[in-house]
Amino acid sequence: MSLDMGVVPSGAELSRAATVAVLGRLFGDDDEDLTEGVARGEFAELVWEGERASTQWSVSAGRDGVREIVVSVADAYPKRPPGVYRAELARVVDLLQELARRHGARFVVEERDLTGASLNAVLDLIAPGSRGPGQVPPAESDEDYLRRYLAAGDQRLARLAGAPVTRDFSRASLGPLWEWAVGFLQLRPDDAPKDRIVLENGSTLRRPRDADLPMWFGRTAMLAPHNWSDESLRMLDAVAWYLAETVRRAAPGVDWQVGHSRPRNENEGQPVLLGSTGRQYEPIGDVLSWLTGKVYYLRRPNPDRPSPPPSGTDLVERFDFAVLRTRG
């Protein structure tokens, strides 16, 4: 059984160049079915297969641009973890929503207009078997969560596509990447509605209402930075993952693991990097703790406590710390 979703222009056609650029994040810039010209009235057929999701794309050509995009999605391997399916659907929906936003077009699921709906709301509709990012399904083990977190890596890398630096996972790329990312970090309005959540361990957090949050939001009280906007949290999520992958590739023997500690601490059950030193590095908490403070005071200066502005070296320093911690 499959469902259809897509993008329908409200006025002018979708730009061909923009469509190729956005869909290229999923299919690759060298996919001939995507990049070759399609005559007016014809359509390009594309197929993308994930670990669980199977998608068939129909991109219809108009007079000068793209007249319509329709994607048929099927759950090809339903016995695989639901988190993987959700992460793969998120990649597809995220691209379609971006095209709709860029062109003022409509985003439609099964003939239902969901233009402006949050990513989480759409995923809850089309993948009701799994709960939204930031909520851990009752049957999901820490190992399944780690797989779900890593499965969304390409989606995070795509969010960094506009950075004025080659995303080659090098130490040299970190400084320019962070300086660029800071421009996207904005505070959430103080009066934005929030719900008080009590975790199993008794700690509490505030969860923004009707927000589109990263999957890790609220797994612990520390991983609940409610004062940053949705876009900011998505950017911080992408930067933390990119930083961790840069560390992993630079430090032989370092790899992703489920965090464990005795006594239990904030790393318990979280995706961490572990190397020969036996010490864990948890990238999300590290970025939130060490990098966002300067940005906060950049957005809300305190004359009584002046703070140095954020700089690219801030992220480089976290890289050096992580490599030393995991490899020694």
Secondary structure, 3 states (H helix, E strand, C coil): CEEEEEEECCCCCECHHHHHHHHHHHHCCCCHHHHCCCCCCCEEEEEEECCCEEEEEEEEECCCCEEEEEEEEEECCCCCCHHHHHHHHHHHHHHHHHHHHHHCCEEEECCEECCCCCHHHHHHHHCCCCCCCCCCCCCCCHHHHHHHHHHCHHHHHHHCCCCCCCCCCCHHHHHHHHHHHHCCCCECCCCCCEEEEECCCCCEEEEECCCCCCCCCCCCCCCCCCCECHHHHHHHHHHHHHHHHHHHHHCCCCEEEECCCCCCCCCCCCEEEECCCCCEECHHHHHHHHCHHHHHHHHCCCCCCCCCCCCHHHHHHHHHHHHHHHHC
